[in-house]
Amino acid sequence: MNEAQIQKQIVDYLRHTGWFVAITSQKGISFATPGLPDLIAVKDSIRKRRRTVWIEVKGPRGRQRPEQIKFQDELERHGGDYLLANNLDVVIDYLKGRG
């Protein structure tokens, strides 16, 4: 599966399970935040706490660019949830583990 197919699977799953998903494609946008992940997913959790997960989707051989690593580090330093996903199972496992 290529990155676009993996992303579609992830988006379809998240939306089917009640998440709001924003796709943040940056192709050709020079003023966008460097390293911004591909997806932002938001949902109210069981504990009535809103969850936001920033998801970077990669294909089977994909690696994060330096600006993506910097974005992840900065987001996590501020308490944000960041996920690097190369398949749907990674997302499902992550969400189960985070309640």
CYANA upper distance limits for C-alpha pairs under 8 A (distance plus 0.5 A):
  1 MET  CA      5 GLN  CA      6.50
  1 MET  CA      6 ILE  CA      6.97
  1 MET  CA     59 GLY  CA      7.77
  1 MET  CA     60 PRO  CA      7.99
  2 ASN  CA      6 ILE  CA      6.82
  2 ASN  CA     59 GLY  CA      5.81
  2 ASN  CA     60 PRO  CA      7.62
  3 GLU  CA      7 GLN  CA      6.57
  3 GLU  CA     57 VAL  CA      7.22
  3 GLU  CA     58 LYS  CA      6.03
  3 GLU  CA     59 GLY  CA      4.67
  3 GLU  CA     60 PRO  CA      8.10
  3 GLU  CA     86 ASN  CA      8.20
  4 ALA  CA      8 LYS  CA      6.69
  4 ALA  CA     59 GLY  CA      8.48
  5 GLN  CA      9 GLN  CA      6.81
  6 ILE  CA     10 ILE  CA      6.78
  6 ILE  CA     57 VAL  CA      7.91
  6 ILE  CA     58 LYS  CA      8.43
  6 ILE  CA     59 GLY  CA      7.68
  6 ILE  CA     86 ASN  CA      7.53
  6 ILE  CA     87 ASN  CA      6.31
  6 ILE  CA     88 LEU  CA      7.37
  7 GLN  CA     11 VAL  CA      6.57
  7 GLN  CA     57 VAL  CA      6.71
  8 LYS  CA     12 ASP  CA      6.48
  9 GLN  CA     13 TYR  CA      6.61
  9 GLN  CA     88 LEU  CA      7.01
 10 ILE  CA     14 LEU  CA      6.61
 10 ILE  CA     87 ASN  CA      8.15
 10 ILE  CA     88 LEU  CA      5.98
 10 ILE  CA     91 VAL  CA      7.85
 11 VAL  CA     15 ARG  CA      6.57
 11 VAL  CA     21 VAL  CA      7.26
 12 ASP  CA     16 HIS  CA      6.49
 13 TYR  CA     17 THR  CA      6.72
 14 LEU  CA     18 GLY  CA      6.94
 14 LEU  CA     19 TRP  CA      5.67
 14 LEU  CA     20 PHE  CA      8.02
 14 LEU  CA     21 VAL  CA      7.68
 14 LEU  CA     41 ALA  CA      8.17
 15 ARG  CA     19 TRP  CA      5.42
 15 ARG  CA     20 PHE  CA      6.71
 15 ARG  CA     21 VAL  CA      7.20
 18 GLY  CA     43 LYS  CA      7.45
 19 TRP  CA     41 ALA  CA      6.62
 19 TRP  CA     42 VAL  CA      6.10
 19 TRP  CA     43 LYS  CA      5.49
 20 PHE  CA     41 ALA  CA      6.07
 20 PHE  CA     42 VAL  CA      5.65
 20 PHE  CA     43 LYS  CA      6.86
 21 VAL  CA     39 LEU  CA      7.14
 21 VAL  CA     40 ILE  CA      6.20
 21 VAL  CA     41 ALA  CA      4.98
 21 VAL  CA     42 VAL  CA      7.05
 22 ALA  CA     39 LEU  CA      6.12
 22 ALA  CA     40 ILE  CA      5.63
 22 ALA  CA     41 ALA  CA      6.94
 23 ILE  CA     38 ASP  CA      6.38
 23 ILE  CA     39 LEU  CA      5.22
 23 ILE  CA     40 ILE  CA      7.16
 24 THR  CA     36 LEU  CA      7.99
 24 THR  CA     37 PRO  CA      7.46
 24 THR  CA     38 ASP  CA      5.59
 24 THR  CA     39 LEU  CA      6.24
 24 THR  CA     40 ILE  CA      7.97
 25 SER  CA     38 ASP  CA      6.54
 26 GLN  CA     32 ALA  CA      7.19
 32 ALA  CA     36 LEU  CA      8.13
 34 PRO  CA     67 GLU  CA      6.31
 34 PRO  CA     68 GLN  CA      7.63
 34 PRO  CA     71 PHE  CA      7.89
 35 GLY  CA     65 ARG  CA      8.06
 35 GLY  CA     66 PRO  CA      8.39
 35 GLY  CA     67 GLU  CA      5.14
 35 GLY  CA     68 GLN  CA      4.33
 35 GLY  CA     69 ILE  CA      7.81
 35 GLY  CA     70 LYS  CA      7.73
 35 GLY  CA     71 PHE  CA      5.95
 36 LEU  CA     68 GLN  CA      7.20
 36 LEU  CA     71 PHE  CA      7.23
 37 PRO  CA     54 TRP  CA      6.67
 37 PRO  CA     55 ILE  CA      6.10
 37 PRO  CA     56 GLU  CA      5.04
 37 PRO  CA     57 VAL  CA      8.12
 37 PRO  CA     68 GLN  CA      7.76
 38 ASP  CA     54 TRP  CA      8.28
 38 ASP  CA     55 ILE  CA      6.55
 38 ASP  CA     56 GLU  CA      5.59
 38 ASP  CA     57 VAL  CA      6.74
 39 LEU  CA     54 TRP  CA      6.41
 39 LEU  CA     55 ILE  CA      5.48
 39 LEU  CA     56 GLU  CA      7.03
 39 LEU  CA     57 VAL  CA      8.35
 40 ILE  CA     52 THR  CA      7.43
 40 ILE  CA     53 VAL  CA      6.36
 40 ILE  CA     54 TRP  CA      5.16
 40 ILE  CA     55 ILE  CA      6.66
 41 ALA  CA     51 ARG  CA      8.47
 41 ALA  CA     52 THR  CA      6.06
 41 ALA  CA     53 VAL  CA      5.70
 41 ALA  CA     54 TRP  CA      6.95
 41 ALA  CA     55 ILE  CA      8.13
 42 VAL  CA     50 ARG  CA      7.55
 42 VAL  CA     51 ARG  CA      6.04
 42 VAL  CA     52 THR  CA      4.97
 42 VAL  CA     53 VAL  CA      7.07
 43 LYS  CA     50 ARG  CA      6.19
 43 LYS  CA     51 ARG  CA      5.84
 43 LYS  CA     52 THR  CA      7.25
 44 ASP  CA     48 LYS  CA      6.37
 44 ASP  CA     49 ARG  CA      6.17
 44 ASP  CA     50 ARG  CA      4.69
 44 ASP  CA     51 ARG  CA      6.47
 45 SER  CA     49 ARG  CA      5.84
 45 SER  CA     50 ARG  CA      6.35
 45 SER  CA     51 ARG  CA      6.99
 45 SER  CA     99 GLY  CA      7.96
 46 ILE  CA     99 GLY  CA      8.32
 52 THR  CA     80 GLY  CA      8.15
 52 THR  CA     81 ASP  CA      7.27
 53 VAL  CA     80 GLY  CA      7.89
 53 VAL  CA     81 ASP  CA      5.50
 53 VAL  CA     82 TYR  CA      6.27
 53 VAL  CA     83 LEU  CA      7.56
 54 TRP  CA     80 GLY  CA      8.39
 54 TRP  CA     81 ASP  CA      6.66
 54 TRP  CA     82 TYR  CA      5.24
 54 TRP  CA     83 LEU  CA      6.68
 55 ILE  CA     82 TYR  CA      6.37
 55 ILE  CA     83 LEU  CA      5.28
 55 ILE  CA     84 LEU  CA      6.43
 55 ILE  CA     85 ALA  CA      7.40
 56 GLU  CA     82 TYR  CA      8.24
 56 GLU  CA     83 LEU  CA      6.72
 56 GLU  CA     84 LEU  CA      5.40
 56 GLU  CA     85 ALA  CA      6.67
 57 VAL  CA     84 LEU  CA      6.64
 57 VAL  CA     85 ALA  CA      5.51
 57 VAL  CA     86 ASN  CA      6.32
 57 VAL  CA     87 ASN  CA      8.48
 58 LYS  CA     62 GLY  CA      5.43
 58 LYS  CA     63 ARG  CA      7.39
 58 LYS  CA     64 GLN  CA      8.49
 58 LYS  CA     84 LEU  CA      7.86
 58 LYS  CA     85 ALA  CA      6.67
 58 LYS  CA     86 ASN  CA      5.36
 59 GLY  CA     86 ASN  CA      6.04
 59 GLY  CA     87 ASN  CA      8.43
 60 PRO  CA     86 ASN  CA      6.65
 62 GLY  CA     86 ASN  CA      8.44
 64 GLN  CA     68 GLN  CA      6.22
 64 GLN  CA     69 ILE  CA      6.75
 65 ARG  CA     69 ILE  CA      6.95
 66 PRO  CA     70 LYS  CA      6.71
 67 GLU  CA     71 PHE  CA      6.61
 68 GLN  CA     72 GLN  CA      6.65
 69 ILE  CA     73 ASP  CA      6.63
 70 LYS  CA     74 GLU  CA      6.65
 71 PHE  CA     75 LEU  CA      6.50
 72 GLN  CA     76 GLU  CA      6.54
 72 GLN  CA     82 TYR  CA      6.84
 73 ASP  CA     77 ARG  CA      6.54
 74 GLU  CA     78 HIS  CA      6.94
 75 LEU  CA     79 GLY  CA      7.00
 75 LEU  CA     80 GLY  CA      5.58
 75 LEU  CA     81 ASP  CA      7.89
 75 LEU  CA     82 TYR  CA      7.85
 76 GLU  CA     80 GLY  CA      5.26
 76 GLU  CA     81 ASP  CA      6.82
 76 GLU  CA     82 TYR  CA      7.39
 83 LEU  CA     91 VAL  CA      8.17
 83 LEU  CA     94 TYR  CA      8.42
 85 ALA  CA     90 VAL  CA      6.29
 85 ALA  CA     91 VAL  CA      6.95
 86 ASN  CA     90 VAL  CA      7.59
 87 ASN  CA     91 VAL  CA      7.74
 88 LEU  CA     92 ILE  CA      6.87
 89 ASP  CA     93 ASP  CA      6.50
 90 VAL  CA     94 TYR  CA      6.56
 91 VAL  CA     95 LEU  CA      6.64
 92 ILE  CA     96 LYS  CA      6.70
 93 ASP  CA     97 GLY  CA      6.67
 94 TYR  CA     98 ARG  CA      6.76
 95 LEU  CA     99 GLY  CA      6.76
